Amino acid sequence: MAGVGIMLTLALTGCGYSVPSDMVAIHVGEGPFEARKVKGCKDSSTRGWMTNDTYEYFPTNEREWDASSADDADGGRFEVVTEDNVQMYIPVNIRFTLITECEVLTDFYNRYARRYGAHFDSDGSYNDEWIDLLRRLIKDPSENTLNEITQGYSWRSVWNDPDTKTEMQVEMQDQLTGSSSLIEAAAKGEFFEGITVLLGKPEPVNPNLAKAVAEEQTEVAKSKSLEARAKADEATALAQLAVSKAEAAKQRAAIDGYRLEGMSAKDAMRAYNEAQLIEKGGNPYQPTYLVGAR
């Protein structure tokens, strides 16, 4: 009976573990006669029963730092400065996977997760301390990297040139995954892998800059429209002048057709007018009456 009592006591005071399929666990010994220390790791989809020990879960699936203006974002947009000293907001999404190989994960747990108090529940949810940890190890070095890159471009290129944004995105990912990664430097070790970067639409911190450019573009469009209209009006005027000249030449040719040898231009004009009047049913040869004549 005493043995049964002891087993019942252990069952009531102990705790077990059941590691989800998308997580691993750090096994932490916390017995009454031992110091708190890591005893190893538990793989995904494993379970067991241990007395007094605890199990800290960590995800094996992809995680992210969402720096945007969304309500559920992890933080605000990155703020950077261009080569012409203009402050810009850039939305950034950084995806990564925590390295869960036991030795690396144990080092990460001892140096950061335990110190910050970061904790995951078995359903994958996490506390605010995890966000604080990522702010130091992911967000800050990534924002510094993007700021250095942005200083190589003018603000208009950063703001409105898709090729520039693509170049910056590729360069940022290369730097964060390279041998001189600021993420590794900040963590003093390699704890993340599969890092990918996606940049959103940059905007100047001062909205009046974008407004000024829009107004400038509007004025340019107006100027080009007026210029095109002036050219069209000029072309129309030249065409009308050409028509008038052609009509005048045609009329002169018609008048010259009534000009007989030795006839003056005035008489030729009179002959032409008389012909036009006759053609319309008129009679240019009206009788002449002499007053007082018999």
Order of alpha helices (4+ residues) and beta strands (2+ residues): alpha-beta-beta-beta-beta-beta-beta-beta-beta-beta-alpha-alpha-alpha-alpha-alpha-alpha-beta-beta-alpha-alpha
